[in-house]
Amino acid sequence: MDRVDRVMVSFEESRSHYPKPENVRVVGMPVKREFFFTDRAGARAALGLDERPVVVSYWGSLGAREMNKKIARFMALECAEGTPFQHIHATGSYGWKWMPEYVKEQGADLSANPAIDMREYIYYMPTVMAAADLVIGRAGATSIAEIQAMGRASVLIPYPYAAENHQYYNAKALEDKQ
């Protein structure tokens, strides 16, 4: 830190990793303002959702094969239970190539269960997350910041191969605030 006067970080827990913690400023992670101001009722109406709870799940732009498989089995259970809630899932680009067929193999007929919306990507996350009651996904810093801005309950599964296991520490920092 001899070359800089200040270091800006997203989490208080990051401060201790710098030789001069007094020069570290915790500023949080910038997120789109829509994550603070998107109206829940308007988002649900825009997405054609009813009053049932909404689960949103995603594993990044590529998709995580094993996590997508777990979600496919979850979708089969949802169908078997009569879709007691609504579910929007983004498979990611790789997942989109195989997951629709895999979901069918698991016993989930999505054409007969419109409450489950499986898509390749979520193109406008503020609307989808505003409608959500629960978010399931990875523990990237941006995802955590968006979840916090929206005040949504979440189940976060850190990517186990992330550099220096940083997603675990991201999730841990969020958990420790609870």
C-alpha positions in Angstrom: 0.0 0.0 0.0 2.9 2.3 -0.4 1.6 3.5 -3.7 -1.9 4.4 -2.7 -3.5 6.5 0.0 -6.7 4.6 0.3 -8.1 1.2 -0.6 -11.8 0.8 -1.0 -13.4 -2.6 -0.2 -16.9 -4.1 -0.1 -16.7 -5.9 3.3 -15.5 -4.9 6.7 -13.8 -8.3 7.0 -11.5 -7.3 4.1 -9.8 -4.6 6.1 -7.6 -7.0 8.0 -6.0 -8.3 4.8 -4.1 -5.1 4.2 -0.9 -4.0 5.9 -2.4 -0.6 6.8 -6.0 -1.3 7.7 -6.4 2.3 8.8 -6.2 3.3 5.1 -9.0 1.0 4.1 -12.5 2.3 3.5 -15.5 0.1 3.5 -17.7 1.4 0.7 -19.8 -1.6 -0.2 -20.4 -2.9 -3.7 -22.1 -0.6 -6.2 -25.4 -1.9 -7.6 -27.9 -0.5 -10.0 -30.4 1.9 -8.3 -33.2 -0.3 -9.5 -32.2 -2.9 -6.9 -33.3 -0.3 -4.2 -36.3 1.1 -5.9 -38.1 -1.6 -8.0 -41.6 -2.0 -6.7 -42.5 -5.6 -5.7 -46.1 -5.5 -6.8 -45.2 -3.9 -10.1 -42.5 -6.5 -10.7 -44.8 -9.4 -10.0 -47.4 -7.9 -12.3 -44.8 -7.4 -15.1 -43.8 -11.0 -14.8 -47.4 -12.3 -14.7 -47.0 -13.8 -11.2 -49.8 -14.5 -8.8 -49.8 -14.2 -5.0 -47.9 -17.5 -4.3 -44.3 -17.2 -3.1 -41.6 -16.8 -5.7 -38.3 -18.6 -5.8 -35.5 -17.3 -8.1 -32.5 -19.5 -8.8 -29.4 -19.0 -11.0 -25.8 -20.2 -11.2 -24.1 -17.5 -13.3 -24.0 -16.9 -17.1 -22.6 -20.3 -18.0 -24.6 -22.3 -15.4 -23.2 -24.9 -13.0 -24.0 -28.4 -14.2 -24.3 -30.1 -10.8 -26.3 -27.3 -9.2 -28.6 -27.2 -12.3 -29.1 -30.9 -11.8 -30.2 -30.3 -8.2 -32.6 -27.6 -9.4 -34.0 -30.0 -12.0 -34.8 -32.5 -9.3 -36.3 -29.7 -7.2 -38.5 -28.8 -10.1 -39.7 -32.4 -10.4 -40.7 -32.2 -6.7 -42.5 -28.9 -7.2 -44.5 -30.4 -10.0 -45.3 -33.5 -7.9 -46.6 -31.2 -5.2 -48.8 -29.1 -7.6 -46.4 -26.1 -7.7 -47.2 -24.6 -4.4 -44.9 -21.6 -5.3 -43.6 -20.0 -8.5 -40.1 -20.6 -9.6 -37.9 -18.7 -12.1 -34.6 -20.4 -12.9 -31.8 -19.3 -15.2 -29.8 -22.3 -16.5 -26.9 -20.3 -18.0 -25.7 -20.9 -21.6 -24.3 -24.4 -21.0 -27.2 -25.5 -18.9 -29.7 -24.4 -21.6 -28.2 -27.0 -24.0 -29.0 -30.0 -21.8 -31.2 -29.0 -18.9 -34.7 -28.9 -20.6 -34.3 -32.6 -21.5 -32.9 -33.4 -18.1 -35.9 -31.8 -16.4 -38.2 -34.0 -18.4 -36.2 -37.1 -17.5 -36.7 -36.1 -13.8 -40.4 -36.1 -14.3 -41.1 -32.4 -14.5 -43.4 -31.4 -17.3 -42.9 -27.6 -17.5 -45.4 -27.2 -20.3 -48.1 -28.4 -17.8 -46.7 -26.3 -14.9 -46.4 -22.7 -16.0 -45.5 -21.6 -12.4 -42.0 -22.9 -13.2 -40.2 -20.6 -15.6 -36.9 -22.1 -16.8 -34.9 -19.8 -19.1 -31.4 -19.4 -20.3 -30.7 -16.1 -18.7 -32.4 -13.5 -16.4 -31.9 -10.4 -18.5 -33.2 -7.8 -16.0 -32.5 -9.0 -12.5 -33.9 -6.0 -10.6 -37.5 -6.9 -11.7 -37.1 -10.7 -11.1 -35.4 -10.2 -7.7 -38.0 -7.6 -6.7 -40.7 -10.3 -7.2 -38.8 -12.9 -5.3 -39.4 -14.2 -1.8 -36.2 -16.4 -1.9 -33.1 -16.3 -4.0 -30.9 -19.4 -4.5 -27.5 -19.0 -6.1 -23.8 -18.5 -5.9 -22.1 -16.1 -3.4 -20.4 -13.7 -5.7 -19.9 -10.2 -4.3 -22.3 -8.6 -6.8 -25.0 -11.2 -6.2 -24.7 -10.6 -2.4 -24.9 -6.8 -2.9 -28.0 -7.1 -5.0 -29.7 -9.5 -2.5 -28.9 -7.2 0.3 -30.2 -4.1 -1.6 -33.4 -5.9 -2.2 -33.6 -7.4 1.3 -34.3 -10.9 0.0 -33.9 -14.1 1.9 -31.3 -16.3 0.2 -29.6 -19.7 0.1 -26.1 -19.2 -1.2 -23.8 -22.0 -2.3 -20.3 -20.7 -2.8 -18.5 -21.8 -6.0 -15.9 -24.2 -4.5 -13.2 -23.4 -7.1 -13.3 -19.6 -6.8 -9.9 -17.9 -6.3 -8.8 -18.2 -2.6 -12.3 -19.5 -1.8 -13.5 -16.0 -1.9 -17.2 -16.9 -2.4 -17.2 -18.8 0.9 -15.8 -15.7 2.7 -18.4 -13.5 0.9 -21.2 -15.8 2.2 -19.6 -16.0 5.6 -19.5 -12.2 5.9 -23.2 -12.0 5.0 -24.1 -14.8 7.5 -22.1 -13.1 10.3 -24.2 -10.0 9.9 -27.4 -11.9 10.7 
